């Protein structure tokens, strides 16, 4: 069977895309289909839910951050052995940044590139027939993006469903189901979005419940019929980030969680081995590794435990004396001198770089980034441009005296200034690397 694909789309964040996606992934798997999940854009949390729902690795498909050949390679990998791939849109279907055609970061880019139809999830709370005007706008906004059907979400009653569905079907769009309003269907959230799949209590029970809801609320046969053949070309991994070492010590626990699944997969395919260790369990990086990577996560929630993890601290100091260490976002915060938590309490961090950060004085930093590296480091060589993303609420209290790691530009090329730090073998930045520019 040729793999088929479908985008789950919406007008905005918070419409219910993730719940619908999780439920459909598991519901189709129950029917014996091999199902894969993908996420448009740079969101590193939702692929974990897709993996839990399907048993297959989730993947990000980011048309801005990934060179078209790399994007095609990852899309091609997502269909390997799959009957159906469901792509969850980030934000609204057409939400991206001004960029060259096909590279805005919006899920609509994937629809155009690969001919994928979109199933539109409409939160109809507070409206009825007006939902048809929204659906009509989506249907005609871009002729190259096909809206194949609609799911009504947060429906209050049968009368409410009928009013909205009749109006939408009158403009020629099929309504394949309606999910009734139920606050317990929402996933728990915190400051960076959803609580991650690995931390979700009773995750399997929640996924099963979502599948039950979708089986009851949607016509699964009609949804499957909307999907189209998904045939991305093989592409190339020439623009993938090279592994920072042959054996990579990877911090992995509740404080360090944000490693893009495509990075781990690419590093393994290039022959690297990832050796996890837990700073929260006071574990040092393994001595038989030749590089150490501290990914992003939630160190601000565990700063007190990290501050007294003496084996971790000593091991990191010993490792950094002879081998490269890199930290992203939360990992960068832990590499610094101190971290001020949300309550204003200051905790001593590793001090391998000279900056200090605060989560008490919150300000959101969000957007695509281009990093031009000032010198060789685990991300690449001097002068290389790396594309990625920044999303954090922490602020710098003290920049320290280390050499900056890179010059940072936003997604449209506007210079934002120097970023990150470098001292000896240690480097770090708030920027999450996705791929070579």
TORGUNU-65677 format. One record per residue (C-alpha): x, y, z; residue in three letters; residue number from 1. Coordinates in nm, 3 decimals. Layout:
xx|yy|zz|code|pos
X|Y|Z|ala|NUM
...
***
This chain:
xx|yy|zz|code|pos
0.000|0.000|0.000|unk|1
0.131|0.345|-0.093|unk|2
0.159|0.569|0.210|unk|3
-0.109|0.833|0.236|unk|4
-0.084|1.164|0.415|unk|5
-0.308|1.423|0.576|unk|6
-0.246|1.752|0.756|unk|7
-0.443|1.832|1.071|unk|8
-0.485|2.210|1.052|unk|9
-0.662|2.491|1.236|unk|10
-0.698|2.870|1.232|unk|11
-0.480|2.910|1.545|unk|12
-0.310|2.742|1.836|unk|13
-0.543|2.607|2.101|unk|14
-0.805|2.480|1.857|unk|15
-0.757|2.116|1.954|unk|16
-0.519|1.995|1.682|unk|17
-0.298|1.794|1.918|unk|18
-0.585|1.606|2.082|unk|19
-0.742|1.526|1.745|unk|20
-0.405|1.418|1.605|unk|21
-0.320|1.193|1.901|unk|22
-0.664|1.036|1.894|unk|23
-0.657|0.971|1.520|unk|24
-0.306|0.826|1.530|unk|25
-0.409|0.568|1.790|unk|26
-0.755|0.507|1.640|unk|27
-0.610|0.419|1.298|unk|28
-0.342|0.204|1.463|unk|29
-0.623|0.012|1.633|unk|30
-0.758|-0.063|1.286|unk|31
-0.436|-0.233|1.191|unk|32
-0.276|0.051|0.997|unk|33
0.089|0.141|1.042|unk|34
0.062|0.510|1.128|unk|35
0.327|0.778|1.163|unk|36
0.311|1.129|1.305|unk|37
0.492|1.447|1.204|unk|38
0.489|1.807|1.323|unk|39
0.531|2.112|1.104|unk|40
0.767|2.377|1.235|unk|41
1.008|2.376|1.529|unk|42
0.785|2.244|1.810|unk|43
0.990|1.980|1.996|unk|44
0.712|1.862|2.232|unk|45
0.438|1.725|2.006|unk|46
0.657|1.462|1.830|unk|47
0.687|1.290|2.168|unk|48
0.309|1.248|2.184|unk|49
0.307|1.120|1.825|unk|50
0.571|0.862|1.917|unk|51
0.373|0.749|2.221|unk|52
0.054|0.716|2.016|unk|53
0.208|0.519|1.729|unk|54
0.523|0.346|1.853|unk|55
0.710|0.504|1.560|unk|56
0.955|0.795|1.597|unk|57
0.795|1.135|1.551|unk|58
0.965|1.394|1.332|unk|59
0.968|1.768|1.271|unk|60
0.918|1.887|0.913|unk|61
1.027|2.251|0.910|unk|62
1.024|2.420|0.571|unk|63
1.212|2.728|0.695|unk|64
1.485|2.570|0.908|unk|65
1.550|2.271|0.682|unk|66
1.700|2.289|0.336|unk|67
1.442|2.152|0.087|unk|68
1.659|1.844|0.025|unk|69
1.681|1.769|0.398|unk|70
1.309|1.834|0.443|unk|71
1.238|1.585|0.163|unk|72
1.472|1.330|0.318|unk|73
1.294|1.347|0.655|unk|74
0.950|1.340|0.491|unk|75
1.060|1.041|0.285|unk|76
1.180|0.866|0.600|unk|77
0.844|0.926|0.769|unk|78
0.662|0.715|0.509|unk|79
0.897|0.416|0.535|unk|80
0.674|0.119|0.613|unk|81
0.376|0.345|0.690|unk|82
0.022|0.321|0.559|unk|83
-0.071|0.669|0.681|unk|84
0.124|0.975|0.800|unk|85
-0.065|1.246|0.988|unk|86
0.109|1.584|0.995|unk|87
0.005|1.816|1.278|unk|88
0.025|2.184|1.186|unk|89
0.191|2.433|1.415|unk|90
-0.020|2.739|1.501|unk|91
-0.254|2.825|1.211|unk|92
-0.221|2.646|0.877|unk|93
-0.078|2.950|0.698|unk|94
0.125|3.092|0.988|unk|95
0.492|3.130|0.902|unk|96
0.736|3.411|0.834|unk|97
0.790|3.616|0.516|unk|98
1.040|3.411|0.317|unk|99
1.116|3.274|-0.025|unk|100
0.836|3.058|-0.169|unk|101
0.800|2.726|0.007|unk|102
1.022|2.820|0.303|unk|103
0.795|3.012|0.539|unk|104
0.782|2.742|0.808|unk|105
0.403|2.713|0.774|unk|106
0.229|2.378|0.737|unk|107
0.080|2.518|0.416|unk|108
0.427|2.483|0.261|unk|109
0.408|2.107|0.316|unk|110
0.061|2.097|0.161|unk|111
0.191|2.266|-0.152|unk|112
0.518|2.073|-0.173|unk|113
0.373|1.727|-0.131|unk|114
0.010|1.767|-0.235|unk|115
-0.118|1.692|0.114|unk|116
-0.482|1.782|0.186|unk|117
-0.577|1.949|0.514|unk|118
-0.843|1.845|0.763|unk|119
-0.951|2.168|0.932|unk|120
-1.023|2.155|1.308|unk|121
-1.258|2.439|1.399|unk|122
-1.320|2.538|1.759|unk|123
-1.684|2.644|1.725|unk|124
-1.737|2.753|2.085|unk|125
-1.915|3.087|2.083|unk|126
-2.029|3.059|1.720|unk|127
-2.238|2.844|1.488|unk|128
-2.300|2.939|1.121|unk|129
-2.008|3.180|1.132|unk|130
-1.785|2.871|1.129|unk|131
-1.878|2.834|0.763|unk|132
-1.733|3.176|0.683|unk|133
-1.403|3.073|0.844|unk|134
-1.402|2.743|0.656|unk|135
-1.483|2.924|0.331|unk|136
-1.191|3.159|0.384|unk|137
-0.956|2.865|0.430|unk|138
-1.095|2.694|0.122|unk|139
-1.031|2.988|-0.112|unk|140
-0.730|3.157|0.047|unk|141
-0.470|2.959|-0.148|unk|142
-0.577|2.744|-0.446|unk|143
-0.263|2.533|-0.401|unk|144
-0.373|2.425|-0.051|unk|145
-0.674|2.194|-0.050|unk|146
-0.907|2.190|0.250|unk|147
-1.049|1.841|0.225|unk|148
-1.285|1.840|0.522|unk|149
-1.373|1.985|0.861|unk|150
-1.388|1.860|1.220|unk|151
-1.600|2.062|1.461|unk|152
-1.448|2.088|1.808|unk|153
-1.590|2.198|2.144|unk|154
-1.950|2.158|2.029|unk|155
-2.207|2.244|2.297|unk|156
-2.511|2.045|2.181|unk|157
-2.667|1.854|1.894|unk|158
-2.843|2.170|1.778|unk|159
-2.511|2.358|1.786|unk|160
-2.349|2.082|1.580|unk|161
-2.629|2.084|1.324|unk|162
-2.624|2.462|1.276|unk|163
-2.248|2.474|1.218|unk|164
-2.226|2.155|1.012|unk|165
-2.517|2.241|0.783|unk|166
-2.369|2.583|0.707|unk|167
-2.026|2.437|0.628|unk|168
-2.162|2.157|0.412|unk|169
-2.370|2.412|0.222|unk|170
-2.046|2.568|0.090|unk|171
-1.927|2.229|-0.032|unk|172
-1.696|2.112|0.247|unk|173
-1.768|1.780|0.419|unk|174
-1.791|1.775|0.797|unk|175
-1.645|1.440|0.906|unk|176
-1.738|1.467|1.271|unk|177
-1.785|1.675|1.583|unk|178
-1.617|1.656|1.923|unk|179
-1.836|1.766|2.210|unk|180
-1.713|2.020|2.460|unk|181
-1.523|1.851|2.743|unk|182
-1.258|2.037|2.946|unk|183
-1.102|1.708|3.056|unk|184
-0.987|1.642|2.700|unk|185
-0.725|1.917|2.725|unk|186
-0.360|1.832|2.781|unk|187
-0.181|1.995|3.078|unk|188
0.037|2.293|2.995|unk|189
0.314|2.506|3.144|unk|190
0.529|2.798|3.031|unk|191
0.679|2.636|2.718|unk|192
0.354|2.473|2.604|unk|193
0.227|2.124|2.672|unk|194
0.374|1.916|2.951|unk|195
0.590|1.667|2.764|unk|196
0.476|1.315|2.687|unk|197
0.749|1.165|2.905|unk|198
0.613|1.354|3.208|unk|199
0.242|1.304|3.143|unk|200
0.088|1.091|3.415|unk|201
-0.120|0.803|3.280|unk|202
-0.014|0.889|2.925|unk|203
-0.129|0.560|2.774|unk|204
-0.468|0.595|2.939|unk|205
-0.501|0.948|2.797|unk|206
-0.408|0.837|2.445|unk|207
-0.656|0.551|2.461|unk|208
-0.925|0.792|2.574|unk|209
-0.848|1.027|2.285|unk|210
-0.880|0.736|2.045|unk|211
-1.214|0.641|2.200|unk|212
-1.337|0.998|2.155|unk|213
-1.228|1.013|1.791|unk|214
-1.384|0.676|1.713|unk|215
-1.710|0.793|1.867|unk|216
-1.707|1.147|1.726|unk|217
-1.558|1.118|1.376|unk|218
-1.625|0.906|1.070|unk|219
-1.284|0.740|1.051|unk|220
-1.357|0.592|0.710|unk|221
-1.433|0.940|0.576|unk|222
-1.117|1.082|0.736|unk|223
-0.903|0.811|0.578|unk|224
-1.065|0.872|0.241|unk|225
-0.955|1.237|0.259|unk|226
-0.586|1.142|0.278|unk|227
-0.384|1.158|-0.045|unk|228
-0.082|0.963|-0.167|unk|229
0.226|1.096|0.014|unk|230
0.528|1.053|-0.212|unk|231
0.811|1.288|-0.110|unk|232
1.138|1.242|-0.298|unk|233
1.433|1.074|-0.129|unk|234
1.612|1.408|-0.077|unk|235
1.953|1.438|0.086|unk|236
2.102|1.476|0.434|unk|237
2.384|1.703|0.311|unk|238
2.249|1.990|0.523|unk|239
2.199|1.783|0.839|unk|240
2.399|1.873|1.148|unk|241
2.700|1.646|1.183|unk|242
2.727|1.458|1.514|unk|243
2.950|1.643|1.763|unk|244
3.138|1.321|1.840|unk|245
3.147|0.947|1.784|unk|246
3.016|0.872|2.135|unk|247
2.800|1.154|2.265|unk|248
2.720|1.183|2.636|unk|249
2.362|1.314|2.633|unk|250
2.200|1.465|2.943|unk|251
1.856|1.308|2.959|unk|252
1.605|1.343|3.244|unk|253
1.321|1.573|3.352|unk|254
1.554|1.877|3.346|unk|255
1.701|1.803|3.000|unk|256
1.442|1.695|2.746|unk|257
1.445|1.908|2.430|unk|258
1.647|1.718|2.174|unk|259
1.493|1.721|1.827|unk|260
1.416|1.362|1.724|unk|261
1.559|1.417|1.376|unk|262
1.896|1.518|1.527|unk|263
1.924|1.201|1.734|unk|264
1.817|0.993|1.436|unk|265
2.063|1.159|1.198|unk|266
2.353|1.125|1.441|unk|267
2.284|0.755|1.484|unk|268
2.255|0.704|1.108|unk|269
2.596|0.870|1.072|unk|270
2.745|0.614|1.309|unk|271
2.738|0.806|1.636|unk|272
2.629|0.650|1.964|unk|273
2.424|0.845|2.218|unk|274
2.509|0.760|2.580|unk|275
2.247|0.907|2.815|unk|276
2.318|1.023|3.169|unk|277
2.102|1.193|3.431|unk|278
2.230|1.509|3.603|unk|279
1.929|1.494|3.838|unk|280
2.047|1.150|3.949|unk|281
2.391|1.308|4.008|unk|282
2.544|1.113|3.720|unk|283
2.853|1.243|3.535|unk|284
2.901|1.203|3.159|unk|285
3.061|0.872|3.069|unk|286
3.439|0.886|3.047|unk|287
3.442|0.682|2.725|unk|288
3.256|0.956|2.534|unk|289
3.427|1.216|2.318|unk|290
3.160|1.491|2.334|unk|291
2.887|1.601|2.577|unk|292
2.554|1.761|2.488|unk|293
2.321|1.932|2.738|unk|294
1.988|1.988|2.560|unk|295
1.715|2.229|2.660|unk|296
1.446|2.150|2.911|unk|297
1.332|2.278|3.249|unk|298
1.641|2.328|3.469|unk|299
1.466|2.620|3.639|unk|300
1.227|2.367|3.798|unk|301
1.515|2.157|3.934|unk|302
1.784|2.418|4.001|unk|303
1.817|2.326|4.368|unk|304
1.883|1.959|4.290|unk|305
2.129|2.044|4.012|unk|306
2.318|2.280|4.244|unk|307
2.397|1.999|4.490|unk|308
2.470|1.728|4.230|unk|309
2.842|1.714|4.310|unk|310
2.932|1.403|4.104|unk|311
2.765|1.567|3.803|unk|312
2.956|1.891|3.864|unk|313
3.293|1.722|3.911|unk|314
3.240|1.496|3.613|unk|315
3.148|1.787|3.388|unk|316
3.456|1.983|3.493|unk|317
3.679|1.684|3.424|unk|318
3.512|1.615|3.089|unk|319
3.530|1.977|2.971|unk|320
3.902|1.994|3.040|unk|321
3.976|1.776|2.736|unk|322
3.659|1.732|2.529|unk|323
3.383|1.949|2.378|unk|324
3.072|2.029|2.581|unk|325
2.774|2.211|2.430|unk|326
2.455|2.336|2.594|unk|327
2.134|2.458|2.432|unk|328
1.883|2.684|2.609|unk|329
1.831|2.508|2.944|unk|330
2.165|2.335|2.899|unk|331
2.324|2.676|2.838|unk|332
2.170|2.805|3.161|unk|333
2.321|2.514|3.358|unk|334
2.665|2.577|3.206|unk|335
2.662|2.929|3.354|unk|336
2.756|3.053|3.702|unk|337
2.411|3.092|3.859|unk|338
2.042|3.042|3.784|unk|339
1.770|3.242|3.960|unk|340
1.451|3.036|3.986|unk|341
1.091|3.161|3.960|unk|342
1.085|3.237|4.334|unk|343
1.391|3.458|4.310|unk|344
1.627|3.212|4.478|unk|345
1.976|3.195|4.325|unk|346
2.139|2.855|4.270|unk|347
2.499|2.785|4.178|unk|348
2.538|2.615|3.842|unk|349
2.841|2.456|3.676|unk|350
3.037|2.776|3.613|unk|351
3.193|2.637|3.295|unk|352
3.077|2.960|3.130|unk|353
3.061|3.299|3.297|unk|354
2.700|3.412|3.246|unk|355
2.412|3.413|3.495|unk|356
2.044|3.372|3.409|unk|357
1.711|3.441|3.574|unk|358
1.371|3.281|3.542|unk|359
1.221|3.516|3.801|unk|360
1.234|3.810|3.558|unk|361
1.048|3.645|3.275|unk|362
1.031|3.770|2.919|unk|363
0.938|3.553|2.624|unk|364
1.201|3.512|2.353|unk|365
1.054|3.333|2.053|unk|366
1.132|3.294|1.685|unk|367
1.341|3.145|1.410|unk|368
1.712|3.218|1.431|unk|369
2.016|3.205|1.204|unk|370
2.347|3.165|1.387|unk|371
2.672|3.254|1.211|unk|372
2.940|3.069|1.408|unk|373
3.247|3.268|1.507|unk|374
3.469|2.961|1.550|unk|375
3.464|2.583|1.522|unk|376
3.232|2.418|1.774|unk|377
3.001|2.115|1.805|unk|378
2.744|2.291|1.582|unk|379
2.980|2.336|1.287|unk|380
3.281|2.524|1.158|unk|381
3.375|2.891|1.181|unk|382
3.165|3.095|0.937|unk|383
2.892|2.830|0.906|unk|384
2.531|2.942|0.934|unk|385
2.303|2.719|1.139|unk|386
1.926|2.752|1.128|unk|387
1.716|2.693|1.435|unk|388
1.476|2.832|1.688|unk|389
1.467|3.019|2.018|unk|390
1.190|2.980|2.275|unk|391
1.249|3.065|2.640|unk|392
1.139|3.299|2.918|unk|393
1.472|3.326|3.098|unk|394
1.680|3.642|3.086|unk|395
2.051|3.709|3.121|unk|396
2.143|3.876|3.449|unk|397
2.513|3.887|3.361|unk|398
2.658|3.817|3.015|unk|399
2.992|3.716|3.162|unk|400
3.326|3.771|2.989|unk|401
3.338|3.469|2.756|unk|402
3.379|3.505|2.380|unk|403
3.041|3.500|2.202|unk|404
2.967|3.177|2.020|unk|405
2.783|3.326|1.724|unk|406
2.624|3.627|1.564|unk|407
2.248|3.577|1.566|unk|408
1.996|3.691|1.304|unk|409
1.621|3.646|1.301|unk|410
1.439|3.442|1.038|unk|411
1.435|3.733|0.795|unk|412
1.803|3.811|0.834|unk|413
1.783|4.103|1.078|unk|414
2.088|4.102|1.306|unk|415
2.004|4.054|1.673|unk|416
2.360|4.074|1.807|unk|417
2.616|3.837|1.951|unk|418
2.488|3.531|2.132|unk|419
2.605|3.248|2.354|unk|420
2.946|3.188|2.499|unk|421
3.266|2.996|2.440|unk|422
3.541|2.914|2.688|unk|423
3.796|2.648|2.600|unk|424
3.605|2.334|2.503|unk|425
3.272|2.463|2.637|unk|426
3.009|2.633|2.423|unk|427
2.645|2.722|2.468|unk|428
2.359|2.939|2.349|unk|429
1.985|2.986|2.399|unk|430
1.945|2.890|2.032|unk|431
1.816|2.537|1.943|unk|432
2.000|2.415|1.630|unk|433
1.789|2.237|1.368|unk|434
2.000|2.216|1.050|unk|435
2.275|2.376|0.847|unk|436
2.169|2.693|0.669|unk|437
***
